[in-house]
Amino acid sequence: MAFLMFLSTMSFTVHQHFCGDFLVDQSVFFEADTCGMEHDSGVADEKGCYDDSIAIDGQKDLKIPFYDLSFDQQVFLVSFAYSFSGLFEELPAKDIPYTKYIPPLIVQEIHILNETFLI
């Protein structure tokens, strides 16, 4: 989820270098390499070389205000929160009647009397 949030909010710029109609180089994090001919940045010269930059902006508004939700969405959120909070209610402790019961003393070993052994 954090990776998805990071990708949706990340902004970057794509740099491109064209010679005539041909794309020579394209770069995301650095300036695009030129074809070696001198030119003014952003302006086409007599050889037809120029640089182009495309800026892609990420999402900046991450908070969705509650009043922008429709009435059906608000009803769903309230009912979901109410039903979800009911999952964590503490149950009353039950009284177990045999907690103070003392088991009988073993007089003879029943396994040996019946000659039953686990193999």
Secondary structure, DSSP 8 states (H G I E B T S, - for coil): -HHHHHHHH--EEEEEEEETTEEEEEESSS-----S----TTS--TT-EEEEEEEE---------GGGS-HHHHHHHHHHHHHHHGGG--------TTTT-------S-HHHHHT----
